Amino acid sequence: NAGVTQTPKFQVLKTGQSMTLQCAQDMNHEYMSWYRQDPGMGLRLIHYSVGAGITDQGEVPNGYNVSRSTTEDFPLRLLSAAPSQTSVYFCASSYSGLAGVDGELFFGEGSRLTVL
Amino acid sequence: GENVEQHPSTLSVQEGDSAVIKCTYSDSASNYFPWYKQELGKRPQLIIDIRSNVGEKKDQRIAVTLNKTAKHFSLHITETQPEDSAVYFCAAIKDTGFQKLVFGTGTRLLVSP
């Protein structure tokens, strides 16, 4: 049982490049989400999914796309990277709602992205 | 929408002292308040949570208190140890409808031996 697995752990991009951050969970959780973590700003929700085929925008969705074709996978796509997207990205999953109410929100180990 | 403010942003204590981190929230309908601990370079992990129908909850050296009237909640760590050094995040949520946690900005706690 690996929990939530994110790849890559580190990535450097040039402005305008695109890339996909991968997230997979093996806990059969319906709810998955992506957060970005910036100094002094805590964790902010980018996109979330309440099940396969269902996604929605969070607090800071601009510049990112997501899809949820299977229960296990929830990739985050950067369409045209900008320096403002330099951040640490966390994928999370839970079985009892996005917030993990009555259960825990399980985070991946994070992906540190630098956009030059 | 919900807004969560967290103070202080940094907190330095000596080993054995107590540490208190405070959060305020704006939406009176919020009814679930978790705390996450993030060690350096690691993922955030849930350490304790509280529902709005409870005023206080304890788990060994950590406790959380909630004041619904004032819309604030606090994390208390007693007998701090160096391994308590981490960033702590509070969060608030209304557990109805689509659930989206709103996190505070984090408190970096440093416990010196």
Interface residues (C-beta under 8 A of the other chain):
Chain A: V4 Y31 S33 G40 M41 G42 L43 R44 L45 Y48 V50 D56 G58 E59 F90 G97 L98 A99 G100 V101 E104 L105 F107 G108 E109 G110
Chain B: Q6 S9 Y32 P34 Y36 K42 R43 P44 Q45 L46 F89 A91 I93 D95 F98 Q99 K100 L101 F103 G104 T105 G106
